[in-house]
Amino acid sequence: MTALQAHQYKEAAATFMGLIDQYPAERALLDRARVYLDLCQRELERRPGAPRTIEERLIEATAALNNGDDRRAETLAKGVVADSPDQDLALYLLAVVEARRGDQDAALALLTRAFEVRPEIRAQARHDADFEPLRPLDAFKQLLDRPVTDAPAAVLAPRRARRARDTR
């Protein structure tokens, strides 16, 4: 029961199966053990639903990136960009992935595109530890120093999704 309550379904299922095998004559115990075993098996088979909306995919991509799963973050962010090419957060996340990989040119190109869509995110890039490898580059410094005022009003409209992550 301790493993079940701790959501350790594999361990709990093994224990309940052991009880069923060890005490075949204990009807009340068997009934309860089978109920709990069924619960464990259902939980083990349950798979979280795939993120559907752009916002859900961005949240999952950000979480993957924060957990060091760059491949998953990249897959999700690329899917978002395929559906919405002007999605600045997805472009930014892809820039982080490329910077972590050491592909400075790709990271700068993606950041440039993200800043074109939403210039205000320069402030976040200035302090994002994932861009440390880019800091010595003149191209990165120039990209961060471009004025924000030349962005169209539609681009400056408030957004709901933001990249909230710890600095590394």
Salt bridges, closest charged atoms under 4 A:
GLU43 OE2 - ARG46 NH2 3.07
GLU55 OE1 - ARG160 NH2 2.95
GLU60 OE2 - ARG72 NH2 2.24
ASP70 OD1 - ARG100 NH1 2.41
GLU74 OE2 - LYS78 NZ 3.16
GLU74 OE1 - ARG101 NH2 2.36
ASP83 OD2 - ARG57 NH2 2.86
ASP86 OD1 - ARG113 NH2 1.91
ASP88 OD1 - ARG159 NE 3.23
GLU98 OE2 - ARG101 NH1 3.18
GLU116 OE1 - ARG113 NH1 3.47
GLU120 OE1 - ARG118 NH1 3.56
ASP128 OD2 - ARG163 NH1 2.61
ASP128 OD1 - ARG165 NH2 3.69
ASP130 OD1 - ARG100 NE 3.16
ASP130 OD2 - ARG163 NH2 3.66
ASP130 OD2 - ARG165 NH2 2.13
GLU132 OE2 - ARG135 NE 2.72
